[in-house]
Structure formats: structure tokens, C-alpha cells
Amino acid sequence: MPEPERWTSSMAQAWEYIVSAAKQGLGVTESLDEYRGGGGAIRTQDWSTLFHRTEGLTEASQTTLRMPADMYLPQRLYTETQYDWAQEYIAQVRITGKDENTGEWTSRWMTLEFDQTPTRGDLDSGIKDWLGNDSKGMAMLNFVLQEVDLYHRELPE
């Protein structure tokens, strides 16, 4: 997500909740009321600004999860960012599955990076590679892709 000109600690604390609320279909006012009801504190204008930045993320997740494996992820689904990731295309994904070591169901976020626009199948391959190589002891043979946030690195000249 491109950071707004002003980025306060209350905005940073609220961001993950805002993304989750938007993906669940909650509106700006309803989600803010729930956040404050749970003890969160943030200016109304800051909440509104951040909430509207999630609109592309929600569409990216819903569209990507329905795509066939051989289809390239459309450019319109990417949020432009100036964060200096190693590769140009970034997918932050949440998977859920059964950890074969513990027998427990778990969810995990991971970041996948690509040097060109990936296909839906590239996401699955990247997840499998990560689980096979860098899973920090997690052995998940079967997983379900639950959420996807897509970013395109656009570095300033």
C-alpha cells in the first residue's frame, strides 16, 4: 500500500483491521464503529482515507481466487507502491491448511515476489516452493488460498 503523506501510529495499528473489515464487506462507518467499540482509536478522516485504499485489495483477492491457473493476473488488480521489494510484482497471500507436524489447522501469510506478471498458477507454485523450502518447520501438504493482495513496485526515477 502506498503510504499516505501522514502515517501515524494509530493508522499503522488500524491498517490490518481495515483491510479485514473491507474484505468482509463492512462499510466505512460500520467498521469504524466496531473498531472503536473494541478499544481502537483513530481520527475519522484517517480511517476513511485508509479504508478507501483497500478497495483495490478486496477486488484483487476476490478476482484472483476465481481465476484459472493459466491466466495472468490483470494489471488493474495491482496496487502501485514505491516500497523497494526485490522483484517488481508482489503477492501477499494467506493460506489455510493442516500442519502435518502438529495436526492442527493454521493460517499463514507469506509474501511472494515475481519479476514479471504472474499467473494464478504461479501463486500456487510459489506457495508450494515456500512450504517446501522456507516454511520454518511447517509441513502443510494441502492448503487453500484464502486471500491475495497484489502490489506492483513503481520506484521513483
Secondary structure, DSSP 4 states (H G I P E B T S, - for coil): -PPPS---HHHHHHHHHHHHHHHTT--HHHHHHHHHHTT----HHHHHHHHHHTHHHHHHHHHHHHS-TTSBPPGGGPEEE----SSSEEEEEEEEEE-TTT--EEEEEEEEEESSPPBHHHHHHHHHHHHHHS-TT---SSEEEEEEEEEEE----
